[in-house]
Amino acid sequence: MRVTYKGDYSLKAIVTLAELPAGQVSTIHDLSSKLDIPIKFLEQVLLGLKNGGFLASRRGKNGGYYLARKATDITVADVLRFVDGPLVPIACVDPCYIGCNDVSICPIRPVFQKVNIAINEVVTNITIKDIIDSRPKLGDAYSI
């Protein structure tokens, strides 16, 4: 499984917006600066997340982006599947795969099926709130 820059930036943007106090928004310029993401690329990311129902926006002088759903209701898997597609480590693990004639007898496929189960179990059970709660505080050592 490879997470694209778009998937990575999407998660970072959502986490950053989830950390805002209730009712507060963040402008695209603030997010771009804070996350070190090129503004043109971030525009695409945020628009996609808005179209996907993860974010909402408010126009005007005090406008910006904010979460459209609770941080407890958004998982890492939700975001990555929306942005990057299926979370499979190798194409033949996808149940819809038809590109190989020996899928049923392949000795490698079962290994990657186990990897796929493990990946999906982790990302499906981690919410944006979990990420925020596990972030190290200033001075704390970070561990996963």
Residue frames as qw, qx, qy, qz and C-alpha x, y, z in Angstrom:
[[0.000, 0.890, 0.456, 0.000, 0.00, 0.00, 0.00],
 [0.420, 0.078, 0.020, 0.904, 1.36, 3.37, -0.98],
 [0.024, -0.837, -0.428, 0.340, -0.14, 6.53, 0.44],
 [0.458, 0.593, 0.223, 0.623, 0.14, 9.38, -2.07],
 [0.204, 0.049, -0.224, 0.952, 1.09, 12.94, -1.21],
 [0.393, -0.364, -0.290, -0.793, -2.57, 13.77, -1.68],
 [0.732, -0.420, -0.531, -0.077, -3.54, 11.15, 0.93],
 [0.569, -0.169, -0.406, 0.695, -0.85, 12.33, 3.33],
 [0.029, 0.151, -0.031, 0.988, -1.78, 16.00, 2.93],
 [0.518, -0.439, -0.449, -0.581, -5.47, 15.18, 3.27],
 [0.703, -0.427, -0.530, 0.205, -4.91, 13.50, 6.61],
 [0.422, -0.101, -0.271, 0.859, -2.68, 16.32, 7.85],
 [0.158, -0.296, -0.174, -0.926, -5.22, 18.96, 6.83],
 [0.628, -0.481, -0.491, -0.366, -8.07, 17.11, 8.51],
 [0.662, -0.342, -0.480, 0.463, -6.09, 16.61, 11.73],
 [0.253, 0.041, -0.125, 0.959, -5.09, 20.28, 11.78],
 [0.346, -0.364, -0.275, -0.820, -8.69, 21.41, 11.27],
 [0.690, -0.437, -0.568, -0.094, -9.92, 18.95, 13.89],
 [0.550, -0.214, -0.438, 0.679, -7.62, 20.59, 16.46],
 [0.019, -0.373, -0.064, -0.926, -9.26, 23.98, 16.01],
 [0.166, 0.197, 0.654, -0.711, -11.54, 25.21, 18.77],
 [0.255, 0.560, 0.788, 0.019, -15.26, 24.76, 18.03],
 [0.219, 0.901, 0.323, -0.191, -16.57, 27.32, 15.58],
 [0.157, -0.754, 0.382, 0.511, -13.14, 28.38, 14.36],
 [0.833, 0.534, 0.135, 0.045, -12.04, 28.06, 10.72],
 [0.517, -0.483, 0.402, 0.581, -8.67, 28.08, 9.01],
 [0.488, 0.762, -0.149, -0.398, -7.84, 29.78, 5.74],
 [0.930, 0.327, 0.007, 0.167, -6.09, 27.96, 2.96],
 [0.335, 0.766, -0.365, 0.408, -3.11, 30.31, 3.41],
 [0.481, -0.623, 0.496, -0.367, -2.81, 29.44, 7.11],
 [0.953, -0.052, 0.289, -0.075, -3.04, 25.72, 6.38],
 [0.764, 0.582, -0.137, 0.240, -0.51, 25.97, 3.56],
 [0.087, 0.771, -0.462, 0.430, 1.95, 27.78, 5.80],
 [0.640, -0.489, 0.478, -0.351, 1.43, 25.57, 8.84],
 [0.925, 0.021, 0.378, -0.043, 1.61, 22.28, 6.91],
 [0.172, -0.571, 0.599, 0.535, 4.21, 23.36, 4.34],
 [0.546, 0.376, 0.731, 0.161, 1.98, 22.31, 1.46],
 [0.122, 0.012, 0.395, 0.910, 2.03, 24.23, -1.84],
 [0.352, 0.310, 0.356, -0.808, -1.11, 26.33, -1.95],
 [0.546, 0.273, -0.449, -0.653, -2.20, 25.22, -5.45],
 [0.417, 0.025, -0.908, -0.038, -1.99, 21.57, -4.44],
 [0.021, 0.185, 0.746, -0.639, -3.71, 22.25, -1.12],
 [0.465, 0.219, -0.016, -0.858, -6.59, 23.92, -2.97],
 [0.604, 0.117, -0.677, -0.405, -7.19, 20.66, -4.86],
 [0.302, -0.038, -0.893, 0.333, -6.90, 18.60, -1.69],
 [0.162, 0.205, 0.538, -0.801, -9.34, 20.75, 0.28],
 [0.550, 0.195, -0.227, -0.779, -11.84, 20.92, -2.56],
 [0.548, 0.057, -0.813, -0.189, -11.78, 17.14, -2.85],
 [0.193, -0.130, -0.826, 0.513, -12.26, 16.72, 0.89],
 [0.339, 0.207, 0.247, -0.884, -15.12, 19.19, 0.80],
 [0.618, 0.161, -0.465, -0.613, -16.77, 17.32, -2.07],
 [0.505, 0.016, -0.861, 0.059, -16.27, 14.09, -0.12],
 [0.593, -0.651, -0.327, -0.342, -18.13, 15.46, 2.89],
 [0.707, -0.201, -0.405, 0.544, -15.11, 15.63, 5.20],
 [0.260, -0.215, -0.153, 0.929, -14.81, 19.42, 5.19],
 [0.143, 0.856, 0.491, 0.072, -17.07, 22.42, 4.86],
 [0.405, 0.083, 0.008, 0.911, -16.20, 26.01, 4.16],
 [0.023, -0.846, -0.424, 0.323, -17.44, 29.43, 5.04],
 [0.465, 0.557, 0.222, 0.651, -17.06, 32.34, 2.64],
 [0.144, -0.949, -0.148, -0.240, -16.23, 35.91, 3.40],
 [0.074, 0.803, -0.424, 0.413, -13.80, 37.92, 5.46],
 [0.468, -0.468, 0.661, -0.353, -13.95, 35.45, 8.35],
 [0.925, 0.207, -0.107, -0.301, -14.19, 32.45, 6.08],
 [0.008, 0.548, -0.837, 0.008, -12.17, 29.31, 5.83],
 [0.673, 0.020, -0.705, -0.222, -12.37, 25.54, 6.18],
 [0.446, -0.360, 0.623, -0.533, -13.59, 23.41, 9.06],
 [0.057, -0.007, 0.998, 0.035, -14.57, 19.79, 9.67],
 [0.550, -0.127, -0.339, -0.753, -17.98, 18.80, 8.36],
 [0.840, -0.273, -0.449, -0.135, -18.04, 15.70, 10.57],
 [0.610, -0.740, 0.261, -0.105, -16.84, 14.92, 14.08],
 [0.177, 0.659, -0.731, 0.022, -13.21, 13.82, 14.41],
 [0.496, -0.177, 0.808, -0.264, -14.50, 10.67, 16.14],
 [0.763, 0.421, 0.401, -0.283, -16.49, 9.79, 13.01],
 [0.583, 0.742, -0.315, -0.105, -13.62, 9.98, 10.50],
 [0.866, -0.312, 0.320, 0.223, -11.13, 7.14, 10.26],
 [0.189, -0.576, 0.588, 0.536, -7.77, 7.07, 8.52],
 [0.378, 0.166, 0.861, 0.298, -9.25, 4.44, 6.21],
 [0.313, 0.795, 0.482, -0.194, -12.18, 6.71, 5.27],
 [0.063, 0.879, -0.202, -0.428, -9.81, 9.44, 4.13],
 [0.240, -0.438, 0.754, 0.426, -7.28, 7.23, 2.38],
 [0.423, 0.334, 0.828, 0.153, -9.92, 5.20, 0.54],
 [0.299, 0.865, 0.322, -0.242, -11.62, 8.39, -0.60],
 [0.048, 0.872, -0.326, -0.361, -8.40, 10.03, -1.76],
 [0.046, -0.542, 0.793, 0.273, -6.22, 7.11, -2.89],
 [0.746, 0.127, -0.489, -0.434, -8.71, 4.33, -3.61],
 [0.937, -0.256, -0.219, -0.091, -8.56, 0.76, -2.34],
 [0.285, -0.776, 0.542, -0.150, -6.01, 0.08, 0.38],
 [0.994, 0.047, 0.092, 0.025, -4.42, -3.01, -1.11],
 [0.432, -0.678, 0.475, 0.358, -0.69, -3.79, -0.96],
 [0.157, -0.192, 0.806, 0.538, -0.79, -5.62, -4.30],
 [0.462, 0.107, -0.302, -0.827, -3.45, -5.57, -7.03],
 [0.500, -0.059, -0.824, -0.261, -4.44, -9.24, -6.84],
 [0.083, -0.180, -0.785, 0.586, -5.66, -8.84, -3.24],
 [0.404, 0.172, 0.046, -0.897, -8.55, -6.71, -4.51],
 [0.552, 0.211, 0.778, -0.212, -11.60, -9.02, -4.83],
 [0.595, 0.716, 0.170, -0.323, -12.41, -7.46, -8.23],
 [0.107, -0.650, 0.631, 0.410, -8.96, -8.22, -9.67],
 [0.885, 0.342, 0.290, -0.122, -8.97, -10.06, -13.01],
 [0.304, 0.851, -0.397, -0.158, -5.47, -9.37, -14.34],
 [0.032, -0.498, 0.866, -0.012, -3.83, -12.71, -13.60],
 [0.758, 0.028, -0.514, -0.401, -4.74, -16.26, -14.57],
 [0.634, -0.015, -0.730, 0.256, -3.17, -17.97, -11.54],
 [0.295, -0.542, 0.252, -0.745, -4.78, -15.96, -8.74],
 [0.867, -0.336, -0.037, -0.367, -6.31, -19.08, -7.23],
 [0.960, -0.072, -0.131, 0.237, -3.00, -20.99, -7.07],
 [0.316, 0.749, -0.295, 0.502, -0.50, -18.17, -6.53],
 [0.713, -0.265, -0.503, 0.410, 1.80, -18.91, -3.56],
 [0.276, 0.099, -0.212, 0.932, 2.43, -15.21, -2.86],
 [0.306, -0.506, -0.344, -0.729, -1.16, -13.96, -2.82],
 [0.657, -0.576, -0.486, 0.004, -2.03, -15.42, 0.63],
 [0.533, -0.199, -0.264, 0.778, 0.90, -13.51, 2.16],
 [0.036, 0.153, 0.107, 0.982, -0.38, -10.24, 0.78],
 [0.476, -0.550, -0.527, -0.439, -3.93, -11.08, 1.81],
 [0.631, -0.507, -0.444, 0.384, -2.66, -11.25, 5.40],
 [0.328, -0.073, -0.042, 0.941, -0.82, -7.94, 4.94],
 [0.186, -0.399, -0.408, -0.800, -4.02, -6.44, 3.54],
 [0.574, -0.605, -0.544, -0.093, -6.05, -7.62, 6.55],
 [0.567, -0.392, -0.308, 0.656, -3.49, -6.13, 8.95],
 [0.164, 0.107, 0.140, 0.971, -3.33, -2.77, 7.13],
 [0.333, -0.482, -0.465, -0.664, -7.10, -2.47, 6.97],
 [0.600, -0.560, -0.547, 0.163, -7.52, -3.44, 10.62],
 [0.439, -0.286, -0.208, 0.826, -5.16, -0.66, 11.71],
 [0.034, 0.071, 0.201, 0.976, -6.41, 2.18, 9.50],
 [0.393, -0.491, -0.602, -0.492, -10.07, 1.30, 10.01],
 [0.601, -0.599, -0.499, 0.178, -9.71, 1.49, 13.79],
 [0.403, -0.276, -0.148, 0.860, -7.85, 4.80, 14.05],
 [0.128, 0.884, 0.442, 0.081, -9.96, 7.94, 14.03],
 [0.288, 0.686, -0.078, 0.664, -8.81, 11.51, 13.56],
 [0.526, -0.766, 0.102, -0.354, -9.58, 12.02, 17.27],
 [0.936, -0.271, 0.050, 0.219, -7.26, 9.11, 18.11],
 [0.655, 0.411, -0.032, 0.633, -4.46, 10.78, 16.15],
 [0.081, -0.779, 0.093, -0.615, -4.98, 14.04, 18.00],
 [0.746, -0.626, 0.085, -0.210, -5.11, 12.30, 21.38],
 [0.934, -0.137, 0.078, 0.322, -1.89, 10.39, 20.67],
 [0.438, 0.760, -0.133, 0.462, 0.13, 13.40, 19.52],
 [0.637, -0.190, -0.401, 0.630, 3.08, 14.05, 21.76],
 [0.200, -0.964, -0.168, 0.052, 2.93, 17.07, 24.00],
 [0.295, 0.838, -0.348, 0.299, 5.85, 19.46, 23.96],
 [0.204, -0.634, 0.681, -0.304, 8.76, 17.67, 25.59],
 [0.856, -0.069, 0.454, -0.236, 7.24, 14.18, 25.33],
 [0.151, -0.314, 0.844, 0.407, 8.95, 11.42, 23.39],
 [0.703, 0.264, -0.148, -0.643, 6.87, 10.14, 20.48],
 [0.184, -0.168, 0.966, 0.067, 6.08, 6.46, 20.18],
 [0.579, 0.025, -0.457, -0.675, 3.61, 4.48, 18.14]]
